[in-house]
Amino acid sequence: MTTHFDILIPGSPIETREVELAADPGYDAIARVLAPWFGKTEFEHVNILMPDRTTYSDMFVDEMGHPKGLPANDAATVHYVRNAQVHHIPGWEDVWIAGPAIVFHRRVWF
């Protein structure tokens, strides 16, 4: 199944790519897609609400972005905050994403 995803890198334009993934790709297939940005294991899954506010998708961020001192990723933070506001997640005002983020255009994490 052709799957589109956006690459959100602080200070760079958003880039969209596509990859062939199974409907339920599993950890190993997702990790292979994410490896160029996060290495083998340094990613964290974030459930997000897409801009249409009716569709959920999956975003992956650098789980060590803050300790590494990576720059703020405003585009990724917008995705996080949208979901947090709709679901009334406490403390969302103080959260920001650091470093690269990958946003899939469909659910891939089950």
N, C-alpha and C positions, 0 to 999 in steps of 0.2 A: 504494500500500500504506500503510495507516495505521500510523504509527510513533510509539511513545510515547517520551518522554524526560523525565528529571528535571533540574531546575535546582537546583543546589547553590550557594547564596550564603552566605558566612560570616555567622552571626548571624541567618539567616532560616530559616523552615521550608522543607523540601524541597517543591517544586512540580512536579507532573507535568503535561505538556502532550502534545498529539499533533499530528502534521503528516503530510501525504501526501508520501511519497517513493517513488521507484522502488526495486526490489529492490537494485540497485546504483546508488545515486544520483549518484555522482561528486562531485568537489571543489566545483563551483559550487553545486550544490543544498545540500550540507552547509554551505558557507560562508554561504549565505543564512539558514539556520536559526540559525547561530551568531552572525551579525552583531550582534544586539542586545546581546550580552554581550562580544564580542571585537573588534568593528569588522570590517574587511575581511580582515585577515591575521594578527592577533595571537593565533592559537590553535595549540595543539600537541596531537597525537593521543597517547593513552595506551591501550594494550591492557589490558583489565581482565578479571578473573575475577569473575563475579557471585557473590552470597552463596551460591548453591546449590553452588558450587565445581565445576560441570560445564559451565557455559555461559560463553562469552567474549562480551564486548561492547566498545563503544568509548566512551571518555570523552575529552572535549576540555577543555583547561585554558588559562588565559592564559599564553602562553609567556614573558611579561615580568612575571609576577606578583611574583616576588621582587624584581627591580630596581625595580619601581614601589612596593614597600613595602606590597603588599596583605596583608590579614589572612590568617592560616592558615585553611584550609578542612578542618576535621576530617573531615567526611563524605567528601570526595573523597580525602583521605589514606588513609582506611580501605580504599577501593577499590584504590588503588595498592599499599598494603602487602600486602593479601591476595594479589594476583598476584605480587608480589615474593617473598613467603615461599614460595609453592608452587613457584616456579621458581628459588629460591635465587639471586636477584639480589643481588650483593654491594653493600653500602653502603645497603641500604634503610632501615636504622635512622635514618639521618640525613636522609631525604627527607621533605618535607612539601609539600603543594600550597598555593599562595597564590592567593587570589582566587576568582572564580567557576569552576564546572565544570558541564559538561553531560554527562549519562550517558544514552546511548541504550539502550533495552531490547532491541535486536537489533544485529547487525553492520551497519554502514553504510560502513565504511572498508575498501576492498579494494585 
